[in-house]
């Protein structure tokens, strides 16, 4: 499942270009990697409250086109295109166990990256974590990314405050531009059929989440071996890296890598 050979010249060259898709270069000593996809309307810096390591798992916030230091690049046309891009750009680091984490709309990006790798024949992730989002075929049923234009500003301000920042007008305007792109991607996302992933899927719901109720998440079972987990908190609780979430990620990743024999590289 994972390549233990030395990286090719191309892979080494692409590793040197890590700043294009990651906030920091992954350590060669990390036993496994967790690629965290930014939430709608944000960039990779939204994970600034997360620790660099969860046990032996390195947290790797992913940057996507059209956001923060990649703001000048045209954003992908859809979740599937964004997932394909991540599968390409992150390939140099698929030499050890890895997983994707996404919350709300970004859960689909992590899923699409895993789907792209599966359809290419691997390597596939050891685990996929999705938080506060219904299964792909239910995408049109969610309300949080189907808001009218005049309500998006309020959502962006709430998100900025949840990140611990002041929603200054210039910051709101930049975030609104990104959010509009994400809303368009969400409205166009219509997977043709469920694709089952070969890795486990952990679906996280939150007790106080009024945006995406935990009892609506069960349909992820169509996409692989999915298990639900209910954690205390509201829709934005994940931003603070609660111990309950980090502990869950560590337990599931350790179990997955031991099961797949991925501990040795």
CORKA-V95718 format. One line per field, one symbol per residue. ss: DSSP state (A for helix, B for strand, O for the rest). phi: phi as a letter, one per 30 degrees, with the letter a starting at -180 (. if undefined). burial: # if it has 24 or more other C-alpha atoms within 12 Angstrom, else .. A space follows every 50 residues. Layout:
ss: ???
phi: ???
burial: ???
This chain:
ss: OOOOOOOOAAAAAAAOOAAAOBOOOOOOOOOBBBBBBOOOOOOAAAAOOO OOBBOOBBBBBBOOOOOAAAOOOOOOOOAAAAAAAAAAAOAAAOOOBBBB BBBOAAAAAAAAAAAAAAAAOOOOOOBBBBBOOOOAAAAAAOOOOOOOAA AAAAAAAAAAAAOOOOOOAAAAAAAAAAAAAAAAAAAAOOOOOOOOOOOB BBBBBBOOOOOOOAAAOAAAAAAOOBBBBBBOOOOOAAAAOOAAAAAAAA AAAAAAAAAAOOOOO
phi: .cdcddddedddddddceddbbdbddddcddabcdcdddeibcdddcddd ddbciccddbdcccdjbhdcdddddddaedddddddddddedcdcaebbc bbcheddddddddddeddddjjdcddabcbbhaddedcedddcdcbdded cdeddddddddddiccddeddddddddddddddddddcdbedadcdddcd bccccbdcdddbdddccdddddckdcbdbccdkcdcededhdeddddddd dddddddddciddcc
burial: ##............#..#.####.##...###################.# .###.#############......##.####################### ##################...###################.######... .##.###.##..#........#.##############.#.....###### ######..#.###########.##.######.#######.#...##.### .###.##..#.##..
